C-alpha cells in the first residue's frame, strides 16, 4: 500500500524546506512569509497550497505532524523537480536550471523530466552526444542517441541527430511545456 501521509520531521522533508527557503532567500518565520510562499507556488506550478498547509509543513502550527503526498509533490515541483519521487531519487540534491554539455564529462549521467510524468536517464557520450539509458512514459527507447548542447529548466529541449531503432531524424523537440527537472545522477 502506497504511503499518502508523511512525517514532517524526516531529513528529506527538512532538505525540501531548506531548498525552498534558499530559493526564496529567507527563512519561513512569519504568517506573511507563508502567504508569500503560497502565491509563489501558485505562480510557478499553477497549484494551490494554502498558507495554513504550508505552516503545518514548517511546524509553525501543530495541528498535524503528517504531510500529504500531494503537498510534497507540489513543493517538489516548485523547486523544479518532477514530483516528490523525483526529489527523493536524488536524495534532495539541487536540481539544475541550465546545463551545458561543456560542463559535463564523458559518462556523466543526467535525468531529464517533463510533464506529464515523463523521464529519461541519459549518459553523456562526449561531443554533445547522449545515449538513453532508461525512459518512463516517453517515445525514447534504451540505447537511442541524440545530440544536444544545452538543457534549460522550464524550456522545451531541441535535439538533433536523433537515432531511434535505426531510424534517424535531423531535429526533434521534446518536453514541449518545458523540462520540470534537470539533475545529475551519481
C-alpha positions, 0 to 999 in steps of 0.5 A: 500500500502506497504511503499518502501521509508523511512525517514532517520531521524526516531529513528529506522533508527538512532538505525540501524546506531548506531548498525552498527557503534558499530559493526564496532567500529567507527563512519561513518565520512569519504568517506573511512569509507563508502567504508569500510562499503560497502565491509563489507556488501558485505562480510557478506550478499553477497549484494551490497550497494554502498558507495554513498547509504550508505552516503545518509543513514548517511546524509553525502550527501543530495541528498535524505532524503528517504531510500529504503526498500531494503537498510534497509533490507540489513543493517538489515541483516548485523547486523544479523537480518532477514530483516528490519521487523525483526529489527523493531519487536524488536524495534532495540534491539541487536540481539544475536550471541550465546545463551545458554539455561543456560542463559535463564529462564523458559518462556523466549521467543526467535525468531529464523530466517533463510533464506529464510524468515523463523521464529519461536517464541519459549518459553523456557520450562526449561531443554533445552526444547522449545515449538513453539509458532508461525512459518512463512514459516517453517515445525514447527507447534504451540505447537511442542517441541524440545530440544536444548542447544545452538543457534549460529548466522550464524550456522545451529541449531541441535535439538533433541527430536523433537515432531511434531503432535505426531510424534517424531524424535531423531535429526533434523537440521534446518536453514541449511545456518545458523540462520540470527537472534537470539533475545529475545522477551519481 
